[in-house]
């Protein structure tokens, strides 16, 4: 590995273990995709239907969005993979600051009234 | 010559995108960038939530938004997330042709999403929602437009990669580039989940 040429095409197949891992991964991802389609449709139907009261619909669709985002981050973007500690730190601190910003701006602008 | 021959037959590692130090650095740095992007969108969401009630007599969310159009756009973007997942799986399996096909599919879906968004903004403009008519209009166009700009950038980025590496095969130097582009694409979808929920669904139902 001392004279590795990064622009040389990689050849051959992944190992049996990797192949098995990829197969499981693909299955998990397809299942999560179907589930995400399902919760997205649920969120749209909740708002589109007149039967469901607003005070239930709002927290419910926000929760569905949270579930979907976590699934994207962990199953599609592999944040749950080994050795991704710093990646989790970076994204979740970003989320934390973003949540504070949303809360602060909503309250401040909401109080000022433009 | 002997060295070159050895290099030309490199075996495929389990994670080609993280097999070199440069690849690992790109991966880590890119997540750092995504943390920053989260904060950028957080501030735009905050501004929108604070201002969305200030329509100043101009059309408001409940008059403008059509859930059917937003639903189609959401499905397109969600599907493009899946096609880019397939691209990464083929990258790790060493199937270069399939990687290119799934990436082109992602680009096509991204372009479809963008054309729907342009149509949508065009419609709103003709219904009297100019950028400066109300605080709601400005914050809406800024938030959703910034997301749309990210989609446009993602489409341009992936297209550039696909043209640049159309014949090269998977290499240790281009694997991290395809991988980070896919991460960016998923992030675009993550932001859209919040947009369709907070902007469109709450705009119509809340």
Interface residues (C-beta under 8 A of the other chain):
Chain A: X3 X4 X5 X6 X7 X8 X9 X10 X11 X12 X13 X14 X15 X18 X19 X22 X25 X26 X29 X30 X33 X36 X37 X40 X41 X43 X44 X46 X47 X48 X54 X57 X58 X61 X62 X64 X65 X68 X69 X72 X73 X76 X77 X86 X87 X90 X91 X93 X94 X95 X97 X98 X99 X101 X102 X103 X104 X105 X106 X107 X108 X109 X110 X113 X114
Chain B: X3 X4 X6 X7 X8 X9 X10 X11 X12 X13 X14 X16 X20 X22 X28 X31 X32 X34 X35 X36 X37 X38 X39 X41 X42 X43 X45 X46 X47 X49 X50 X51 X54 X67 X70 X71 X74 X75 X78 X81 X82 X85 X86 X89 X92 X93 X94 X96 X135 X168 X169 X170 X171 X172 X173 X175 X183 X186 X187 X189 X190 X193 X194 X196 X197 X198 X201 X202 X204 X205 X206
